[in-house]
Structure formats: structure tokens, C-alpha cells
Amino acid sequence: MTTLSDAAIVLSSPHSRLSIAAPSQGVILVEAQSLGGAAPSGVECFERMLCVGLYEDPRHTLCVGERGNLTIRYRDLVIATGAYDRLPTVPGNDLPGIVGLRAFETLAAARAVPDGARVGIYGQAIEAQRATTAAADAGIRVAFVAGPGALPMIVATRRPNVRLEAVEGTRALKRVVLAGSAPLDCDLLVVGFSQPSYELQAQNGCAIELRGDPPVIWPIGAGRAPMLVVGEAAGWFETTACAERSTQAVAQWLSGHAAEALEWTHHASPAVKPDDAAFVCLCEDVRVRDIRAAVAAGYRDIELIKRHTGAATGPCQGKLCHGALVACGAEFGVDVRIPTQRPV
């Protein structure tokens, strides 16, 4: 195990797109993937490493990677760990053929979307724009774009201000059901909703609340240690604007000046009762009705619900389902909080 001391640490992900200029104080960049030779000058970089825990007294973080373990004692913390795809809690949300925005961007760039596939997009305006851009760059025709709010004029068939009610199919996705309109044929549905990463903020002492539609986990409060959250982790999903503003915020922070706060960009939507047939946790096959039954049986704490049902205990460890799990619990009267975020 290697230990480094007295540094400002920047925790990054492939979607951060940060440009870091080294100030006089030491800066360490911990990057989840390879930088591809684009390491910032004067910044000590550790590639293909993940931060798995924040600790107090002394203030340090544990990072793990191919070269072993690394502990870093830090003064300041910058979290630029990106976001996850968030799937809506509707019937049929486990059918093959439903992919998140980031998964679609990867598939489109790899030219892995089958020719002739009927591609539909349902999401927030910014994410829908990103999905159509990825499709256009790969020569993929988009059949329709829909979303719960306003949408840019990006394809001919568009359904703004409409709720996704269900997805249908036998062994794979075949149709998308939108409120107030006839079902739309679809082989591949790109879901454009984002869950900003939140685990490290929770470990640093932040509380959480639910925001957006579908609801996602949003950390609130300053945390115990000095911390700046930027990029997709701060709720900014428009690629160019996110990169530019995040880079400016990090430069101000590392120079000892207060950085402008990055605010949540999506408008709140009215809460909608989750459907009993929808999956909350795809990893462990836990449906809304399972959460309802657990609460009715007396498990009225999110930690107890997790242990009783198995929700959020699968491979993703809650990344895909914490938002749905907490929102579902809140619908049934459970306090809004996530299961305990423990360092490894």
C-alpha cells in the first residue's frame, strides 16, 4: 500500500472531461479509466483506479486499482465521478431492448446498433439531445423522441410533455405506451435520465433528497471535509457546457477561491404512484409490490427493506435502483434516505 500526503485530490470518471491546470499546491488526479496520454501537466495522475472510501482522523481516501492500493491524505476534495443511467419505474422495464443514454452512446460509437432497428428515445431534453446526436453521428435513424417535459425540435415524430406508462413485448421490447396516445412500435428504447453519483458525498456526511422525474438521489449539505462537486455528478449533463463550467470551477477551487455552485438543471415534477408490476431492482428481481409488502409487514426503514427484499444488494450496489427504491419507500411513508454508505 502506498500513502501520499498533503494534496488536493480530484476524483474523476470518463465523462468528466476536465482540464486541470496545476496550481502551486499539490494536486493528485485519480481517474477511473485510462487518460490515453492526456495527463495534465504538473498533476500527479493515477489511472484506472477507483476511490472506494473516505475516512476521517486523519482525513484520507482509499483508492484501489491494477497496481494495488493507494491511500491519499488530502486537504481538499473534488468529486467529478460522473453519473449513471436511471431507468423509469414502469411495467416492462426489465425487457431486453431498453438501454440508458450512456450505454447507447457506447453502442452507437461502436456501430453496434443493428441496421433497421426502430429506435425510440424517451427522456429529459438535454439527454434526448445527446442521444439523437450519438445516433446521427453513427448514421442511426431515430423513429421518435418523447419526454415528460419540453423537447427540442430534433426529429419529426416528437411527443413532449407526455408520461411513459409502460413498455410491452414478449421476449423483447416491441412497443412503447405513452399517456394519451397510441402505442409506438420500438425495438430499442433509449432512456435519457441520469442519476448523478452520490456515494462519496454520502460518505462525506451529506444528507439526501429526491429530485426530478423519475426521482433520483440528490446529496445536500456541505459535508464534513471541504468538497467541490462538478460535472455530471453535480447534475450538469450538457456535454460542452458541463466541461467548460466544471473546468472553471475546479480552477477556482484549487486556487483557493470559492467556486460557483453548479445547480440541478431539471425541473421538479409531480410525484406519481409507482406501478406494482414495475421492477425497482433489476439485479435482484424486486418489484414495487415487494417493497409495498415489506412496508406492510413492518419493515419501515430503508435499511430493513434492503435486507428483507434484497433490493440494492446486487452487482450494481444500488446505482441503478437507489432512486427508485427510496422513491418507492417514500410513497409508502418511509423516511427519505439511502442505505448506509460504508467505506470498503
BAVEX-718264 format. One record per residue (C-alpha): residue number from 1; z, x, y negated. Coordinates in nm, 4 decimals, padded with zeros to 6 digits. Layout:
{NUM, {Z, X, Y}} ...
//
This chain:
{1, {00.0000, 00.0000, 00.0000}} {2, {-00.0983, 00.1257, -00.3463}} {3, {00.1027, 00.0408, -00.6598}} {4, {-00.0271, 00.0595, -01.0168}} {5, {00.1900, 00.0097, -01.3254}} {6, {00.1762, -00.0994, -01.6896}} {7, {-00.1608, -00.2674, -01.7100}} {8, {-00.3246, -00.5859, -01.8298}} {9, {-00.4763, -00.7392, -01.5187}} {10, {-00.7890, -00.9578, -01.5148}} {11, {-00.8336, -01.1692, -01.2012}} {12, {-01.1970, -01.2691, -01.1697}} {13, {-01.4429, -01.4581, -00.9483}} {14, {-01.8243, -01.4536, -00.9054}} {15, {-01.8631, -01.7462, -01.1501}} {16, {-01.6592, -01.5884, -01.4314}} {17, {-01.9456, -01.3880, -01.5841}} {18, {-01.7045, -01.1963, -01.8063}} {19, {-01.7953, -00.8929, -02.0119}} {20, {-01.4843, -00.6820, -02.0734}} {21, {-01.4506, -00.4129, -02.3347}} {22, {-01.1619, -00.1754, -02.2657}} {23, {-00.9023, -00.1541, -02.5456}} {24, {-00.6596, 00.1329, -02.5839}} {25, {-00.4184, -00.0171, -02.3334}} {26, {-00.4911, -00.0026, -01.9604}} {27, {-00.6980, -00.2828, -01.8073}} {28, {-00.7451, -00.3462, -01.4363}} {29, {-01.0127, -00.5856, -01.3109}} {30, {-00.9623, -00.7420, -00.9678}} {31, {-01.2885, -00.9053, -00.8569}} {32, {-01.3261, -01.1344, -00.5548}} {33, {-01.6819, -01.0179, -00.4831}} {34, {-01.8900, -00.7089, -00.5449}} {35, {-01.9736, -00.6238, -00.9053}} {36, {-02.3082, -00.4820, -00.7951}} {37, {-02.2759, -00.1689, -01.0056}} {38, {-02.1955, -00.3657, -01.3225}} {39, {-01.8388, -00.2448, -01.3641}} {40, {-01.7217, -00.2456, -01.7288}} {41, {-01.6894, 00.0999, -01.8851}} {42, {-01.3316, 00.2219, -01.9177}} {43, {-01.1898, -00.0548, -01.6968}} {44, {-01.0373, 00.0272, -01.3588}} {45, {-01.2055, -00.2050, -01.1094}} {46, {-01.1066, -00.3198, -00.7625}} {47, {-01.3897, -00.5107, -00.5970}} {48, {-01.3754, -00.7520, -00.3032}} {49, {-01.0046, -00.8102, -00.3458}} {50, {-00.8067, -01.1318, -00.3821}} {51, {-00.4838, -01.1899, -00.5683}} {52, {-00.2611, -01.3768, -00.3242}} {53, {00.0688, -01.3860, -00.5093}} {54, {00.2533, -01.3446, -00.8389}} {55, {00.6108, -01.2151, -00.8331}} {56, {00.8949, -01.1676, -01.0793}} {57, {01.1560, -00.8989, -01.1402}} {58, {00.9673, -00.6731, -01.1665}} {59, {00.6582, -00.8643, -01.2734}} {60, {00.3833, -00.7761, -01.0277}} {61, {00.0973, -00.9213, -00.8252}} {62, {-00.0139, -00.8602, -00.4671}} {63, {-00.3858, -00.8183, -00.4014}} {64, {-00.5476, -00.7814, -00.0590}} {65, {-00.8928, -00.6607, 00.0399}} {66, {-01.1019, -00.4467, 00.2685}} {67, {-00.9284, -00.1265, 00.1552}} {68, {-00.5799, -00.2604, 00.2198}} {69, {-00.3085, -00.3994, -00.0056}} {70, {-00.2598, -00.3316, -00.3739}} {71, {00.0375, -00.4206, -00.5941}} {72, {-00.0022, -00.4141, -00.9709}} {73, {00.2845, -00.4254, -01.2199}} {74, {00.1399, -00.5909, -01.5258}} {75, {00.2235, -00.6761, -01.8850}} {76, {-00.0397, -00.9426, -01.9426}} {77, {-00.2382, -01.1630, -01.7086}} {78, {-00.5911, -01.3022, -01.7484}} {79, {-00.6947, -01.5628, -01.4925}} {80, {-01.0690, -01.6110, -01.4578}} {81, {-01.0725, -01.7313, -01.0979}} {82, {-01.3368, -01.9994, -01.1356}} {83, {-01.3409, -02.3491, -00.9889}} {84, {-01.4036, -02.5347, -00.6658}} {85, {-01.6304, -02.8268, -00.5853}} {86, {-01.4460, -03.1605, -00.5874}} {87, {-01.5670, -03.4404, -00.3585}} {88, {-01.5176, -03.8077, -00.4567}} {89, {-01.2816, -04.0243, -00.2515}} {90, {-01.5287, -04.2893, -00.1353}} {91, {-01.6176, -04.4275, 00.2100}} {92, {-01.8554, -04.1976, 00.3962}} {93, {-01.7538, -03.8850, 00.2057}} {94, {-01.7451, -03.6865, 00.5331}} {95, {-02.1125, -03.7406, 00.6182}} {96, {-02.3383, -03.4348, 00.6592}} {97, {-02.5698, -03.4190, 00.3602}} {98, {-02.3059, -03.4211, 00.0850}} {99, {-02.2661, -03.0874, -00.0939}} {100, {-02.0855, -02.9705, -00.4046}} {101, {-02.2545, -02.8221, -00.7097}} {102, {-02.1735, -02.4587, -00.6274}} {103, {-02.2844, -02.4965, -00.2678}} {104, {-02.6120, -02.6481, -00.3888}} {105, {-02.6683, -02.3662, -00.6377}} {106, {-02.6291, -02.1188, -00.3499}} {107, {-02.8599, -02.3164, -00.1182}} {108, {-03.1244, -02.3614, -00.3877}} {109, {-03.1235, -01.9919, -00.4797}} {110, {-03.1665, -01.9047, -00.1102}} {111, {-03.4536, -02.1567, -00.0793}} {112, {-03.2521, -02.3249, 00.1968}} {113, {-03.3111, -02.6889, 00.0980}} {114, {-03.5669, -02.8481, 00.3368}} {115, {-03.9049, -02.9372, 00.1898}} {116, {-03.9386, -03.3079, 00.1233}} {117, {-03.5650, -03.3766, 00.1204}} {118, {-03.4713, -03.6688, -00.1035}} {119, {-03.2197, -03.5010, -00.3336}} {120, {-02.9843, -03.7061, -00.5473}} {121, {-02.7214, -03.5870, -00.7952}} {122, {-02.4022, -03.7666, -00.8918}} {123, {-02.1639, -03.6028, -01.1346}} {124, {-02.0450, -03.5260, -01.4844}} {125, {-02.3116, -03.4447, -01.7432}} {126, {-02.2589, -03.0664, -01.7506}} {127, {-02.2502, -03.0322, -01.3738}} {128, {-02.5517, -03.2635, -01.3362}} {129, {-02.7440, -03.0421, -01.5782}} {130, {-02.6508, -02.7330, -01.3768}} {131, {-02.7664, -02.8981, -01.0544}} {132, {-03.1025, -03.0033, -01.1983}} {133, {-03.1543, -02.6543, -01.3412}} {134, {-03.0873, -02.4993, -00.9996}} {135, {-03.3281, -02.7480, -00.8416}} {136, {-03.6018, -02.6786, -01.0973}} {137, {-03.5672, -02.3023, -01.0555}} {138, {-03.6159, -02.3452, -00.6788}} {139, {-03.9010, -02.5960, -00.7070}} {140, {-03.6909, -02.8801, -00.5643}} {141, {-03.7758, -03.2349, -00.6705}} {142, {-03.4753, -03.4455, -00.7716}} {143, {-03.5061, -03.8144, -00.6830}} {144, {-03.2293, -03.9432, -00.9110}} {145, {-02.9310, -03.8448, -01.1233}} {146, {-02.6268, -04.0685, -01.1717}} {147, {-02.2756, -04.0288, -01.3037}} {148, {-01.9622, -04.2032, -01.4321}} {149, {-02.0455, -04.1193, -01.7939}} {150, {-02.3381, -04.0396, -02.0208}} {151, {-02.6159, -03.8207, -01.8794}} {152, {-02.8830, -03.6033, -02.0421}} {153, {-03.2432, -03.7145, -02.0059}} {154, {-03.3159, -03.4758, -01.7201}} {155, {-03.5069, -03.6861, -01.4639}} {156, {-03.6943, -04.0146, -01.4781}} {157, {-03.4563, -04.2037, -01.2479}} {158, {-03.1120, -04.1863, -01.4005}} {159, {-02.8066, -04.4103, -01.3708}} {160, {-02.5466, -04.3271, -01.6390}} {161, {-02.2061, -04.4959, -01.6669}} {162, {-02.2036, -04.6090, -01.3048}} {163, {-01.9444, -04.5595, -01.0321}} {164, {-02.0207, -04.4190, -00.6897}} {165, {-01.8921, -04.6784, -00.4411}} {166, {-01.9951, -04.5354, -00.1027}} {167, {-02.2361, -04.3142, 00.0849}} {168, {-02.3950, -04.4513, 00.4005}} {169, {-02.5556, -04.3189, 00.7147}} {170, {-02.5017, -04.2937, 01.0885}} {171, {-02.5005, -03.9243, 01.1742}} {172, {-02.6077, -03.8023, 00.8327}} {173, {-02.6410, -03.9283, 00.4776}} {174, {-02.9165, -04.1859, 00.4262}} {175, {-02.8194, -04.3979, 00.1236}} {176, {-02.6030, -04.3837, -00.1869}} {177, {-02.4345, -04.7026, -00.3076}} {178, {-02.3782, -04.7277, -00.6837}} {179, {-02.1933, -05.0148, -00.8510}} {180, {-02.4211, -05.2877, -00.9780}} {181, {-02.7485, -05.1552, -00.8351}} {182, {-02.9442, -05.1453, -00.5110}} {183, {-02.8688, -04.8543, -00.2741}} {184, {-03.0753, -04.5406, -00.3324}} {185, {-03.2331, -04.3526, -00.0423}} {186, {-03.0994, -03.9982, -00.0225}} {187, {-03.0939, -03.7118, 00.2315}} {188, {-02.8939, -03.4646, 00.0226}} {189, {-02.6382, -03.5735, -00.2372}} {190, {-02.5209, -03.3073, -00.4811}} {191, {-02.1768, -03.3973, -00.6134}} {192, {-02.1166, -03.2474, -00.9581}} {193, {-01.7405, -03.2498, -01.0084}} {194, {-01.5265, -02.9388, -01.0477}} {195, {-01.1659, -02.8536, -00.9637}} {196, {-01.0507, -02.5596, -01.1780}} {197, {-00.8488, -02.3074, -00.9791}} {198, {-00.4776, -02.3639, -01.0324}} {199, {-00.2808, -02.1787, -00.7635}} {200, {-00.1872, -01.8717, -00.9684}} {201, {-00.0968, -02.0811, -01.2714}} {202, {00.1380, -02.2839, -01.0492}} {203, {00.2922, -01.9649, -00.9119}} {204, {00.3461, -01.8547, -01.2721}} {205, {00.5524, -02.1657, -01.3424}} {206, {00.3029, -02.4181, -01.4809}} {207, {00.3547, -02.7879, -01.4123}} {208, {00.0524, -03.0034, -01.3249}} {209, {-00.1014, -03.3333, -01.4231}} {210, {-00.4098, -03.5280, -01.3154}} {211, {-00.7205, -03.5406, -01.5347}} {212, {-01.0758, -03.6640, -01.5065}} {213, {-01.2654, -03.8925, -01.2695}} {214, {-01.2383, -03.8188, -00.9834}} {215, {-00.8903, -03.6833, -01.0670}} {216, {-00.8371, -03.3083, -01.0480}} {217, {-00.5301, -03.0870, -01.0715}} {218, {-00.4750, -02.9503, -01.4224}} {219, {-00.1983, -02.6905, -01.4938}} {220, {00.0032, -02.7453, -01.8109}} {221, {00.2589, -02.5308, -01.9915}} {222, {00.2716, -02.1620, -02.0784}} {223, {00.4079, -02.0196, -01.7547}} {224, {00.6760, -01.7541, -01.7146}} {225, {00.4643, -01.4443, -01.7841}} {226, {00.2103, -01.4008, -02.0678}} {227, {-00.1090, -01.5553, -01.9333}} {228, {-00.4577, -01.6414, -02.0566}} {229, {-00.6810, -01.8725, -01.8520}} {230, {-01.0551, -01.8651, -01.9235}} {231, {-01.3892, -01.9745, -01.7835}} {232, {-01.4234, -02.2380, -01.5148}} {233, {-01.0513, -02.2034, -01.4419}} {234, {-00.9952, -02.3368, -01.7950}} {235, {-01.2287, -02.6332, -01.7447}} {236, {-01.5436, -02.4867, -01.9037}} {237, {-01.8423, -02.5394, -01.6749}} {238, {-02.1458, -02.4931, -01.9022}} {239, {-02.2681, -02.1515, -01.7888}} {240, {-02.3797, -01.9814, -02.1118}} {241, {-02.1149, -02.1244, -02.3437}} {242, {-01.8454, -02.0554, -02.0860}} {243, {-01.9389, -01.6889, -02.0503}} {244, {-01.9641, -01.6237, -02.4241}} {245, {-01.6447, -01.8007, -02.5245}} {246, {-01.4465, -01.6592, -02.2327}} {247, {-01.5532, -01.3048, -02.3173}} {248, {-01.4421, -01.3534, -02.6798}} {249, {-01.1087, -01.4992, -02.5722}} {250, {-01.0385, -01.2099, -02.3338}} {251, {-01.1290, -00.9535, -02.6026}} {252, {-00.8847, -01.1170, -02.8478}} {253, {-00.6122, -01.1365, -02.5854}} {254, {-00.6434, -00.7744, -02.4750}} {255, {-00.6412, -00.6640, -02.8380}} {256, {-00.3052, -00.8293, -02.8912}} {257, {-00.4289, -01.1315, -03.0849}} {258, {-00.3779, -01.4929, -02.9900}} {259, {-00.6860, -01.6283, -02.8181}} {260, {-00.8310, -01.9681, -02.8985}} {261, {-00.7285, -02.2144, -02.6293}} {262, {-01.0059, -02.3491, -02.4073}} {263, {-00.9654, -02.7239, -02.3702}} {264, {-01.0537, -02.9636, -02.0923}} {265, {-01.4090, -03.0853, -02.1547}} {266, {-01.4253, -03.4094, -01.9569}} {267, {-01.3066, -03.7412, -02.0938}} {268, {-01.0368, -03.9247, -01.9023}} {269, {-01.1485, -04.2275, -01.7011}} {270, {-00.9564, -04.5377, -01.5930}} {271, {-00.7738, -04.4921, -01.2640}} {272, {-00.9481, -04.6580, -00.9697}} {273, {-00.7708, -04.7555, -00.6499}} {274, {-00.8857, -04.5200, -00.3699}} {275, {-01.0589, -04.6823, -00.0726}} {276, {-00.8583, -04.6875, 00.2515}} {277, {-01.1573, -04.5666, 00.4557}} {278, {-01.2246, -04.2580, 00.2420}} {279, {-01.1188, -03.9136, 00.3563}} {280, {-00.8573, -03.7363, 00.1471}} {281, {-00.8527, -03.4191, 00.3589}} {282, {-01.1776, -03.3354, 00.5360}} {283, {-01.0303, -03.0319, 00.7139}} {284, {-00.7631, -03.2353, 00.8969}} {285, {-00.9312, -03.5802, 00.9052}} {286, {-00.6699, -03.7504, 00.6874}} {287, {-00.7808, -04.0733, 00.5222}} {288, {-00.6403, -04.2709, 00.2302}} {289, {-00.4910, -04.5212, 00.4731}} {290, {-00.2971, -04.2381, 00.6406}} {291, {-00.1366, -04.1449, 00.3073}} {292, {-00.0583, -04.5117, 00.2399}} {293, {00.1048, -04.5454, 00.5823}} {294, {00.3122, -04.2296, 00.5288}} {295, {00.4462, -04.3585, 00.1963}} {296, {00.5232, -04.6971, 00.3511}} {297, {00.7147, -04.5163, 00.6280}} {298, {00.9380, -04.3499, 00.3690}} {299, {00.7648, -04.0156, 00.3062}} {300, {00.7750, -04.0440, -00.0715}} {301, {00.7412, -03.6775, -00.1660}} {302, {00.4160, -03.4802, -00.1701}} {303, {00.5665, -03.2017, 00.0423}} {304, {00.6780, -03.4516, 00.3074}} {305, {00.3411, -03.6291, 00.3023}} {306, {00.1659, -03.2963, 00.3563}} {307, {00.3821, -03.2090, 00.6552}} {308, {00.3716, -03.5572, 00.8076}} {309, {-00.0057, -03.6112, 00.7810}} {310, {-00.1360, -03.2530, 00.7897}} {311, {-00.3259, -03.3053, 00.4639}} {312, {-00.3943, -02.9775, 00.2782}} {313, {-00.2921, -02.7642, 00.5789}} {314, {-00.6461, -02.6845, 00.6982}} {315, {-00.8778, -02.3904, 00.6232}} {316, {-00.9242, -02.4746, 00.2535}} {317, {-00.5441, -02.4964, 00.1987}} {318, {-00.5842, -02.7842, -00.0425}} {319, {-00.8704, -02.6502, -00.2542}} {320, {-01.0901, -02.9490, -00.1663}} {321, {-00.8189, -03.2099, -00.1316}} {322, {-00.5150, -03.1453, -00.3533}} {323, {-00.6703, -03.3528, -00.6334}} {324, {-00.7385, -03.6457, -00.4003}} {325, {-00.4023, -03.6059, -00.2243}} {326, {-00.1994, -03.6068, -00.5467}} {327, {-00.4060, -03.8906, -00.6977}} {328, {-00.3665, -04.0958, -00.3818}} {329, {00.0085, -04.0349, -00.3767}} {330, {00.0337, -04.1313, -00.7447}} {331, {-00.1445, -04.4587, -00.6686}} {332, {00.1320, -04.5356, -00.4190}} {333, {00.4152, -04.4330, -00.6538}} {334, {00.4696, -04.0682, -00.5551}} {335, {00.5521, -03.8200, -00.8345}} {336, {00.2564, -03.6141, -00.9575}} {337, {00.2982, -03.2575, -00.8329}} {338, {00.1340, -03.0292, -00.5808}} {339, {00.2949, -02.8915, -00.2658}} {340, {00.4886, -02.5711, -00.3320}} {341, {00.2582, -02.2777, -00.4167}} {342, {00.4201, -01.9816, -00.2443}} {343, {00.3032, -01.6202, -00.2738}} {344, {00.1995, -01.4710, 00.0586}} 
//
